[in-house]
Amino acid sequence: MPDVPHAGEERRACTNCSRSKAKCVWPSAADGSEPHICQRCSSNGLECSRSEPQAKRKRGKATHAKVLERKLDDIMLLLNRERDLSAQNSQASDSQSSPLVGLASHSQGEEDPNVSFNTPPTIIDPSTEAITIIPGYQVTLQEAELIFQIYTSDFVPQFPFVPLPNDKARDLSVGFERWFRQYVAYRVVVLLEKNLEILQALLVYFAWNDILYYARSSDTSLMQLARGLAEDLGLTKRPGIPVSPSGSIYEDAAFLSKDIQVRNQHTNAGRRAVLGLFHMSSVLSGLLGRSSWLEFTRYFDDCCEKLANAQEYSTDLLLVQLIGARKVALRVDDTFREQSELANDQPFGGPHALAIATVEKELDSFMDSLPAPLRSNYLLREQSAAIRIRLFEPAIHVQGSTRPQIPHLGSRMMWQCLTSIQELLNAFLALPVETYASLTFISILHLALAIIKACGLLCMKDRDWDLETARASLSLADTLQILSERFDAATRIDAAGCASLVNRQPLLSSYAENYRAIRRWFLSKVGPTGATSTMPTMMDPVFAEGVGVPEGFEFWQQLSELTYGALPNT
């Protein structure tokens, strides 16, 4: 039965008119009754009927509203969880918590990307006197104290840029690569935090990482972040009000309007941090060919002077001299042209020898000016030998029309390069095995440089090179055997100082395996007669098929190719 509309309501269109999209006109009856057929159906002789009205279906909630509700529920869950943990901390008010630079709060396994980074700080359990570093990992107060003593006694002398204060504050965190990268990025990029503690944590993370971490350029993002953080903190500029416009258009405008703000005064900790960043980035630039690094400024000389005068720590003088050595290394890098695929056909003559001799004299003067205790320090001896290797190694690659015009110049430079290699190897072998775990990547990288260049000199046949005398002077196979045995011995040391701070046994073991593989390759190249006609390649078919390649060995091939191979700028 057709529906009867109430007063004031419009009649519904019939089925035929609705299907034809036509206007449905209902005639009005004189008695006010409801008509049963519309004008269109009446004129066309069609059966007129109207469909029953259907209840309108209610629209559901929008999808984005559900997502927002779910996110709010997650936030409330995290807040309640943090409130519960805070209540537990308040009950242990008699204990002293020690957040490790505010960076210890995540588990070491695979992480859920939805988990918040804002986790509670380090907790000390009063019942067990243990420090919870990350969920599931605790150390006792006695173990923590021992770890900090080891860091101060063994690790800081190897990298004196982040010493611990004399008080008993526990400000050192041990994280894992993925967690560290995510957490630092969260703190700096997401939360926009900029503080010295994050920069110091980055330096510690860089210093004791694997050399393969840098060979594979895994450090690029964090190194750039550290550099930007140092600049944002103003550590690369002089504090106070600049007396003239600077390189920043913002400061130029403020200077003109006399509205420039005073830069914060720097602390010795900040000076050490920015010098440490320069130290590491310059080594990576000189040895691994990195194009982006922190440039040395005259303000860094002022930082060195203030640290030397204050002598807040016993390692500050060593820090200052390490920066002095890096300044000489920069002279070596500036002496040679950038690596290029174009052949350099300029003859190697007197001007080039003079440029090299000038840098050598500067390095000798620097080493002679050092106090006796520092002159015998391994880090400075290692730096000096590595600088000399890089200074004299271009003679190895001089061929054809570029051969030296001065008689015996090439052989003399190659011999000086071999002598510098011997000095670096002897300095490394003089170190106690117990110190191997605390060596930074810089020391391991310098050792790799010496091994690579020794392989080149001891496998090169040249009319200006006495190969037999060189091999009699340096027994590389024996040296590699000793190195592999000593690194193996370092992995078996259970005493404190080997791996209490970080688990470095697998890393030391991989180094030992690499040295054994290089020794096998070297013996396969030299052979019983020691005859070879060309400069060797670390990954030639003889090596790859004959003795096998350990994991990560591509690093040695990369370092073998990263050589100047060009004449100095004159």
Secondary structure, 3 states (H helix, E strand, C coil): CCCCCCCCCCCCCCHHHHHHCCCCCCCCCCCCCCCCCCHHHHHHCCCCCCCCCCCCCCCCCCHHHHHHHHHHHHHHHHHHHHHHHHHHHHHCCCCCCCCCCCCCCCCCCCCCCCCCCCCCCCEEECCCCEEEEECCEEEEHHHHHHHHHHHHHHHHHHCCCCCCCCCCCCCCCCCCHHHHHHHHHHHHHHCCCCCHHHHHHHHHHHHCCCHHHHHCCCCHHHHHHHHHHHHHCCCCCCCECCCCCCCCHHHHHHHHCCCCCCECCCCHHHHHHHHHHHHHHHHHHHHHCCCCCCCCCHHHHHHHHHHHHHCCCCCHHHHHHHHHHHHHHHHHHHHECCCCCCCCCCCCCHHHHHHHHHHHHHHHHHHHCCCHHHHCCHHHHHHHHHHHHHHHHHHHHCCHHHCCCCCCHHHHHHHHHHHHHHHHHHHHHCCCHHHHHHCCHHHHHHHHHHHHHHHHHHCCCCCCCCHHHHHHHCCHHHHHHHHHHHHHHHHCCCCCCCCCCCCCHHHHHHHHHHHHHHHHHHHHHHCCCCCCCCCCCCCCHHHHHHCCCCCCCHHHHHHHHCCCCCCECC
